[in-house]
Amino acid sequence: MDEETRRNWEIITMPPGTEWSGRARYAAAMYFCQRGEMASDVLEVYRICSRLDAEDPVSVLKRWQIGAEWIARLKAYRSE
């Protein structure tokens, strides 16, 4: 994994609640979407949550029952 990808994984897995974390997660989500690694509907959830630092986009994805592939990728990354 190259440095830029590793850094974006770190950003997108930031815990909710930190100031500006929502915007940072959205920027990382755009990175993954542009690479074809994230669906546009998942990116939209990150966009909606971008101004809500305390909101966990993964929880929203689960509530809305979308992004199962992305959620699985996050779990795989966290277990590495």
N, CA, C and O atoms as a printed pandas DataFrame, in Angstrom:
     atom_number atom_name residue_name chain_id  residue_number  x_coord  y_coord  z_coord
0              1         N          MET        A               1    0.857   -1.175    0.000
1              2        CA          MET        A               1    0.000    0.000    0.000
2              3         C          MET        A               1    0.899    1.233    0.000
3              4         O          MET        A               1    1.835    1.329    0.793
4              5         N          ASP        A               2    0.607    2.172   -0.895
5              6        CA          ASP        A               2    1.427    3.376   -0.941
6              7         C          ASP        A               2    1.060    4.325    0.203
7              8         O          ASP        A               2    0.045    4.155    0.878
8              9         N          GLU        A               3    1.897    5.301    0.391
9             10        CA          GLU        A               3    1.752    6.230    1.526
10            11         C          GLU        A               3    0.440    7.015    1.464
11            12         O          GLU        A               3   -0.222    7.193    2.486
12            13         N          GLU        A               4    0.062    7.482    0.279
13            14        CA          GLU        A               4   -1.169    8.264    0.142
14            15         C          GLU        A               4   -2.398    7.421    0.490
15            16         O          GLU        A               4   -3.301    7.893    1.179
16            17         N          THR        A               5   -2.430    6.207    0.026
17            18        CA          THR        A               5   -3.559    5.319    0.333
18            19         C          THR        A               5   -3.595    5.009    1.821
19            20         O          THR        A               5   -4.662    5.046    2.434
20            21         N          ARG        A               6   -2.446    4.705    2.407
21            22        CA          ARG        A               6   -2.385    4.423    3.839
22            23         C          ARG        A               6   -2.906    5.606    4.642
23            24         O          ARG        A               6   -3.667    5.429    5.594
24            25         N          ARG        A               7   -2.497    6.807    4.260
25            26        CA          ARG        A               7   -2.937    8.016    4.980
26            27         C          ARG        A               7   -4.447    8.205    4.863
27            28         O          ARG        A               7   -5.104    8.573    5.837
28            29         N          ASN        A               8   -4.999    7.958    3.682
29            30        CA          ASN        A               8   -6.446    8.096    3.519
30            31         C          ASN        A               8   -7.210    7.048    4.311
31            32         O          ASN        A               8   -8.312    7.321    4.787
32            33         N          TRP        A               9   -6.644    5.843    4.463
33            34        CA          TRP        A               9   -7.272    4.848    5.340
34            35         C          TRP        A               9   -7.282    5.342    6.786
35            36         O          TRP        A               9   -8.273    5.174    7.496
36            37         N          GLU        A              10   -6.194    5.941    7.211
37            38        CA          GLU        A              10   -6.133    6.479    8.580
38            39         C          GLU        A              10   -7.193    7.560    8.779
39            40         O          GLU        A              10   -7.857    7.613    9.815
40            41         N          ILE        A              11   -7.340    8.411    7.783
41            42        CA          ILE        A              11   -8.300    9.518    7.896
42            43         C          ILE        A              11   -9.735    9.000    7.905
43            44         O          ILE        A              11  -10.540    9.416    8.738
44            45         N          ILE        A              12  -10.054    8.107    6.994
45            46        CA          ILE        A              12  -11.448    7.661    6.887
46            47         C          ILE        A              12  -11.878    6.829    8.093
47            48         O          ILE        A              12  -13.073    6.682    8.350
48            49         N          THR        A              13  -10.930    6.294    8.820
49            50        CA          THR        A              13  -11.270    5.511   10.012
50            51         C          THR        A              13  -11.139    6.330   11.299
51            52         O          THR        A              13  -11.164    5.771   12.395
52            53         N          MET        A              14  -10.999    7.646   11.168
53            54        CA          MET        A              14  -10.951    8.508   12.354
54            55         C          MET        A              14  -12.240    8.348   13.149
55            56         O          MET        A              14  -13.321    8.270   12.565
56            57         N          PRO        A              15  -12.140    8.299   14.463
57            58        CA          PRO        A              15  -13.364    8.185   15.260
58            59         C          PRO        A              15  -14.172    9.480   15.202
59            60         O          PRO        A              15  -13.600   10.565   15.103
60            61         N          PRO        A              16  -15.483    9.370   15.263
61            62        CA          PRO        A              16  -16.325   10.562   15.279
62            63         C          PRO        A              16  -16.067   11.397   16.526
63            64         O          PRO        A              16  -15.634   10.887   17.559
64            65         N          GLY        A              17  -16.339   12.667   16.406
65            66        CA          GLY        A              17  -16.275   13.547   17.565
66            67         C          GLY        A              17  -15.153   14.559   17.537
67            68         O          GLY        A              17  -15.266   15.615   18.159
68            69         N          THR        A              18  -14.080   14.270   16.840
69            70        CA          THR        A              18  -12.975   15.210   16.745
70            71         C          THR        A              18  -13.366   16.347   15.803
71            72         O          THR        A              18  -13.963   16.118   14.751
72            73         N          GLU        A              19  -13.025   17.563   16.190
73            74        CA          GLU        A              19  -13.350   18.716   15.356
74            75         C          GLU        A              19  -12.776   18.545   13.952
75            76         O          GLU        A              19  -11.615   18.167   13.793
76            77         N          TRP        A              20  -13.587   18.821   12.943
77            78        CA          TRP        A              20  -13.254   18.729   11.523
78            79         C          TRP        A              20  -13.089   17.282   11.036
79            80         O          TRP        A              20  -12.708   17.073    9.884
80            81         N          SER        A              21  -13.360   16.293   11.869
81            82        CA          SER        A              21  -13.195   14.903   11.435
82            83         C          SER        A              21  -14.172   14.524   10.328
83            84         O          SER        A              21  -13.831   13.726    9.456
84            85         N          GLY        A              22  -15.362   15.075   10.348
85            86        CA          GLY        A              22  -16.342   14.776    9.303
86            87         C          GLY        A              22  -15.866   15.227    7.937
87            88         O          GLY        A              22  -16.011   14.506    6.950
88            89         N          ARG        A              23  -15.298   16.418    7.882
89            90        CA          ARG        A              23  -14.784   16.930    6.608
90            91         C          ARG        A              23  -13.570   16.128    6.152
91            92         O          ARG        A              23  -13.407   15.862    4.961
92            93         N          ALA        A              24  -12.730   15.750    7.088
93            94        CA          ALA        A              24  -11.550   14.955    6.746
94            95         C          ALA        A              24  -11.973   13.581    6.222
95            96         O          ALA        A              24  -11.415   13.096    5.237
96            97         N          ARG        A              25  -12.950   12.954    6.872
97            98        CA          ARG        A              25  -13.438   11.656    6.396
98            99         C          ARG        A              25  -14.037   11.773    5.001
99           100         O          ARG        A              25  -13.855   10.886    4.167
100          101         N          TYR        A              26  -14.752   12.868    4.748
101          102        CA          TYR        A              26  -15.339   13.078    3.422
102          103         C          TYR        A              26  -14.246   13.234    2.363
103          104         O          TYR        A              26  -14.369   12.687    1.267
104          105         N          ALA        A              27  -13.196   13.960    2.673
105          106        CA          ALA        A              27  -12.087   14.110    1.725
106          107         C          ALA        A              27  -11.473   12.751    1.403
107          108         O          ALA        A              27  -11.177   12.459    0.245
108          109         N          ALA        A              28  -11.283   11.928    2.420
109          110        CA          ALA        A              28  -10.738   10.587    2.194
110          111         C          ALA        A              28  -11.728    9.736    1.400
111          112         O          ALA        A              28  -11.323    8.942    0.551
112          113         N          ALA        A              29  -13.010    9.897    1.670
113          114        CA          ALA        A              29  -14.029    9.159    0.921
114          115         C          ALA        A              29  -13.982    9.542   -0.557
115          116         O          ALA        A              29  -14.127    8.678   -1.423
116          117         N          MET        A              30  -13.784   10.812   -0.852
117          118        CA          MET        A              30  -13.660   11.239   -2.251
118          119         C          MET        A              30  -12.457   10.573   -2.904
119          120         O          MET        A              30  -12.521   10.182   -4.069
120          121         N          TYR        A              31  -11.377   10.442   -2.174
121          122        CA          TYR        A              31  -10.189    9.767   -2.684
122          123         C          TYR        A              31  -10.538    8.333   -3.098
123          124         O          TYR        A              31  -10.209    7.909   -4.206
124          125         N          PHE        A              32  -11.201    7.593   -2.213
125          126        CA          PHE        A              32  -11.541    6.205   -2.508
126          127         C          PHE        A              32  -12.579    6.102   -3.623
127          128         O          PHE        A              32  -12.515    5.181   -4.437
128          129         N          CYS        A              33  -13.519    7.019   -3.674
129          130        CA          CYS        A              33  -14.533    7.001   -4.723
130          131         C          CYS        A              33  -13.882    7.270   -6.092
131          132         O          CYS        A              33  -14.206    6.603   -7.074
132          133         N          GLN        A              34  -12.984    8.228   -6.150
133          134        CA          GLN        A              34  -12.307    8.540   -7.406
134          135         C          GLN        A              34  -11.472    7.375   -7.904
135          136         O          GLN        A              34  -11.262    7.234   -9.109
136          137         N          ARG        A              35  -11.004    6.554   -7.009
137          138        CA          ARG        A              35  -10.219    5.369   -7.388
138          139         C          ARG        A              35  -11.121    4.187   -7.745
139          140         O          ARG        A              35  -10.630    3.124   -8.126
140          141         N          GLY        A              36  -12.431    4.369   -7.623
141          142        CA          GLY        A              36  -13.373    3.304   -7.931
142          143         C          GLY        A              36  -13.524    2.286   -6.822
143          144         O          GLY        A              36  -14.014    1.179   -7.050
144          145         N          GLU        A              37  -13.108    2.651   -5.625
145          146        CA          GLU        A              37  -13.145    1.727   -4.496
146          147         C          GLU        A              37  -14.334    1.962   -3.565
147          148         O          GLU        A              37  -14.511    1.243   -2.582
148          149         N          MET        A              38  -15.136    2.958   -3.876
149          150        CA          MET        A              38  -16.303    3.292   -3.056
150          151         C          MET        A              38  -17.429    3.706   -3.990
151          152         O          MET        A              38  -17.209    4.456   -4.941
152          153         N          ALA        A              39  -18.626    3.223   -3.721
153          154        CA          ALA        A              39  -19.800    3.570   -4.525
154          155         C          ALA        A              39  -20.228    5.016   -4.261
155          156         O          ALA        A              39  -19.983    5.563   -3.186
156          157         N          SER        A              40  -20.862    5.612   -5.247
157          158        CA          SER        A              40  -21.272    7.014   -5.118
158          159         C          SER        A              40  -22.320    7.216   -4.023
159          160         O          SER        A              40  -22.349    8.278   -3.402
160          161         N          ASP        A              41  -23.182    6.227   -3.771
161          162        CA          ASP        A              41  -24.172    6.391   -2.701
162          163         C          ASP        A              41  -23.505    6.393   -1.327
163          164         O          ASP        A              41  -23.981    7.051   -0.402
164          165         N          VAL        A              42  -22.402    5.657   -1.199
165          166        CA          VAL        A              42  -21.646    5.662    0.051
166          167         C          VAL        A              42  -20.963    7.013    0.221
167          168         O          VAL        A              42  -20.959    7.578    1.314
168          169         N          LEU        A              43  -20.387    7.530   -0.860
169          170        CA          LEU        A              43  -19.777    8.858   -0.817
170          171         C          LEU        A              43  -20.794    9.913   -0.383
171          172         O          LEU        A              43  -20.463   10.824    0.376
172          173         N          GLU        A              44  -22.016    9.790   -0.861
173          174        CA          GLU        A              44  -23.066   10.749   -0.497
174          175         C          GLU        A              44  -23.322   10.745    1.010
175          176         O          GLU        A              44  -23.564   11.799    1.598
176          177         N          VAL        A              45  -23.273    9.587    1.630
177          178        CA          VAL        A              45  -23.444    9.518    3.088
178          179         C          VAL        A              45  -22.294   10.259    3.778
179          180         O          VAL        A              45  -22.520   11.008    4.729
180          181         N          TYR        A              46  -21.077   10.054    3.307
181          182        CA          TYR        A              46  -19.940   10.782    3.877
182          183         C          TYR        A              46  -20.097   12.283    3.665
183          184         O          TYR        A              46  -19.712   13.072    4.528
184          185         N          ARG        A              47  -20.662   12.688    2.522
185          186        CA          ARG        A              47  -20.891   14.115    2.272
186          187         C          ARG        A              47  -21.908   14.675    3.264
187          188         O          ARG        A              47  -21.696   15.737    3.849
188          189         N          ILE        A              48  -22.999   13.960    3.444
189          190        CA          ILE        A              48  -24.042   14.404    4.375
190          191         C          ILE        A              48  -23.479   14.525    5.792
191          192         O          ILE        A              48  -23.807   15.463    6.518
192          193         N          CYS        A              49  -22.637   13.579    6.176
193          194        CA          CYS        A              49  -22.072   13.561    7.527
194          195         C          CYS        A              49  -20.872   14.501    7.683
195          196         O          CYS        A              49  -20.370   14.676    8.793
196          197         N          SER        A              50  -20.415   15.097    6.606
197          198        CA          SER        A              50  -19.168   15.877    6.658
198          199         C          SER        A              50  -19.226   17.057    7.619
199          200         O          SER        A              50  -18.203   17.436    8.188
200          201         N          ARG        A              51  -20.386   17.634    7.807
201          202        CA          ARG        A              51  -20.497   18.771    8.732
202          203         C          ARG        A              51  -20.932   18.336   10.124
203          204         O          ARG        A              51  -21.117   19.166   11.014
204          205         N          LEU        A              52  -21.092   17.046   10.305
205          206        CA          LEU        A              52  -21.539   16.503   11.591
206          207         C          LEU        A              52  -20.410   15.659   12.172
207          208         O          LEU        A              52  -20.410   14.433   12.053
208          209         N          ASP        A              53  -19.460   16.324   12.794
209          210        CA          ASP        A              53  -18.266   15.640   13.281
210          211         C          ASP        A              53  -18.571   14.465   14.206
211          212         O          ASP        A              53  -17.815   13.494   14.241
212          213         N          ALA        A              54  -19.659   14.543   14.948
213          214        CA          ALA        A              54  -19.982   13.488   15.909
214          215         C          ALA        A              54  -20.749   12.323   15.285
215          216         O          ALA        A              54  -20.947   11.299   15.939
216          217         N          GLU        A              55  -21.179   12.461   14.042
217          218        CA          GLU        A              55  -21.946   11.403   13.379
218          219         C          GLU        A              55  -21.006   10.401   12.720
219          220         O          GLU        A              55  -20.080   10.783   12.005
220          221         N          ASP        A              56  -21.250    9.120   12.966
221          222        CA          ASP        A              56  -20.445    8.062   12.369
222          223         C          ASP        A              56  -21.081    7.648   11.037
223          224         O          ASP        A              56  -22.181    7.096   11.029
224          225         N          PRO        A              57  -20.406    7.905    9.915
225          226        CA          PRO        A              57  -20.991    7.549    8.619
226          227         C          PRO        A              57  -21.276    6.052    8.481
227          228         O          PRO        A              57  -22.225    5.667    7.798
228          229         N          VAL        A              58  -20.477    5.218    9.114
229          230        CA          VAL        A              58  -20.697    3.770    9.031
230          231         C          VAL        A              58  -22.021    3.403    9.705
231          232         O          VAL        A              58  -22.747    2.538    9.215
232          233         N          SER        A              59  -22.331    4.048   10.813
233          234        CA          SER        A              59  -23.622    3.809   11.473
234          235         C          SER        A              59  -24.776    4.216   10.563
235          236         O          SER        A              59  -25.802    3.539   10.500
236          237         N          VAL        A              60  -24.595    5.319    9.867
237          238        CA          VAL        A              60  -25.633    5.774    8.928
238          239         C          VAL        A              60  -25.781    4.769    7.789
239          240         O          VAL        A              60  -26.900    4.429    7.404
240          241         N          LEU        A              61  -24.667    4.296    7.251
241          242        CA          LEU        A              61  -24.723    3.298    6.185
242          243         C          LEU        A              61  -25.483    2.052    6.648
243          244         O          LEU        A              61  -26.298    1.504    5.906
244          245         N          LYS        A              62  -25.215    1.621    7.849
245          246        CA          LYS        A              62  -25.901    0.441    8.388
246          247         C          LYS        A              62  -27.392    0.716    8.573
247          248         O          LYS        A              62  -28.222   -0.131    8.244
248          249         N          ARG        A              63  -27.738    1.890    9.096
249          250        CA          ARG        A              63  -29.152    2.249    9.291
250          251         C          ARG        A              63  -29.890    2.282    7.964
251          252         O          ARG        A              63  -31.019    1.803    7.862
252          253         N          TRP        A              64  -29.251    2.847    6.948
253          254        CA          TRP        A              64  -29.881    2.976    5.631
254          255         C          TRP        A              64  -29.722    1.714    4.792
255          256         O          TRP        A              64  -30.244    1.636    3.680
256          257         N          GLN        A              65  -29.006    0.729    5.319
257          258        CA          GLN        A              65  -28.781   -0.560    4.670
258          259         C          GLN        A              65  -28.171   -0.414    3.271
259          260         O          GLN        A              65  -28.642   -1.001    2.297
260          261         N          ILE        A              66  -27.112    0.389    3.213
261          262        CA          ILE        A              66  -26.350    0.540    1.972
262          263         C          ILE        A              66  -24.866    0.426    2.302
263          264         O          ILE        A              66  -24.463    0.545    3.459
264          265         N          GLY        A              67  -24.068    0.196    1.277
265          266        CA          GLY        A              67  -22.620    0.201    1.452
266          267         C          GLY        A              67  -22.037   -1.029    2.110
267          268         O          GLY        A              67  -20.991   -0.944    2.754
268          269         N          ALA        A              68  -22.688   -2.175    1.964
269          270        CA          ALA        A              68  -22.194   -3.394    2.615
270          271         C          ALA        A              68  -20.765   -3.722    2.180
271          272         O          ALA        A              68  -19.950   -4.151    2.998
272          273         N          GLU        A              69  -20.463   -3.524    0.904
273          274        CA          GLU        A              69  -19.104   -3.798    0.416
274          275         C          GLU        A              69  -18.085   -2.888    1.096
275          276         O          GLU        A              69  -17.011   -3.333    1.501
276          277         N          TRP        A              70  -18.436   -1.614    1.216
277          278        CA          TRP        A              70  -17.525   -0.659    1.846
278          279         C          TRP        A              70  -17.333   -1.000    3.328
279          280         O          TRP        A              70  -16.211   -0.962    3.831
280          281         N          ILE        A              71  -18.397   -1.325    4.009
281          282        CA          ILE        A              71  -18.307   -1.683    5.424
282          283         C          ILE        A              71  -17.395   -2.903    5.601
283          284         O          ILE        A              71  -16.595   -2.953    6.536
284          285         N          ALA        A              72  -17.516   -3.872    4.711
285          286        CA          ALA        A              72  -16.649   -5.053    4.769
286          287         C          ALA        A              72  -15.183   -4.664    4.546
287          288         O          ALA        A              72  -14.297   -5.211    5.202
288          289         N          ARG        A              73  -14.924   -3.741    3.642
289          290        CA          ARG        A              73  -13.551   -3.281    3.410
290          291         C          ARG        A              73  -12.997   -2.580    4.644
291          292         O          ARG        A              73  -11.831   -2.763    4.993
292          293         N          LEU        A              74  -13.830   -1.774    5.306
293          294        CA          LEU        A              74  -13.390   -1.105    6.538
294          295         C          LEU        A              74  -13.037   -2.120    7.613
295          296         O          LEU        A              74  -12.014   -1.989    8.285
296          297         N          LYS        A              75  -13.878   -3.128    7.774
297          298        CA          LYS        A              75  -13.608   -4.169    8.774
298          299         C          LYS        A              75  -12.307   -4.894    8.465
299          300         O          LYS        A              75  -11.515   -5.170    9.366
300          301         N          ALA        A              76  -12.088   -5.200    7.191
301          302        CA          ALA        A              76  -10.858   -5.883    6.790
302          303         C          ALA        A              76   -9.643   -5.014    7.064
303          304         O          ALA        A              76   -8.614   -5.512    7.521
304          305         N          TYR        A              77   -9.750   -3.723    6.792
305          306        CA          TYR        A              77   -8.628   -2.820    7.048
306          307         C          TYR        A              77   -8.332   -2.746    8.546
307          308         O          TYR        A              77   -7.172   -2.800    8.956
308          309         N          ARG        A              78   -9.361   -2.624    9.344
309          310        CA          ARG        A              78   -9.166   -2.504   10.799
310          311         C          ARG        A              78   -8.607   -3.764   11.426
311          312         O          ARG        A              78   -7.973   -3.704   12.480
312          313         N          SER        A              79   -8.833   -4.910   10.790
313          314        CA          SER        A              79   -8.330   -6.158   11.363
314          315         C          SER        A              79   -6.916   -6.501   10.883
315          316         O          SER        A              79   -6.353   -7.512   11.302
316          317         N          GLU        A              80   -6.349   -5.685   10.027
317          318        CA          GLU        A              80   -4.968   -5.939    9.554
318          319         C          GLU        A              80   -3.965   -5.683   10.641
319          320         O          GLU        A              80   -2.764   -5.845   10.423
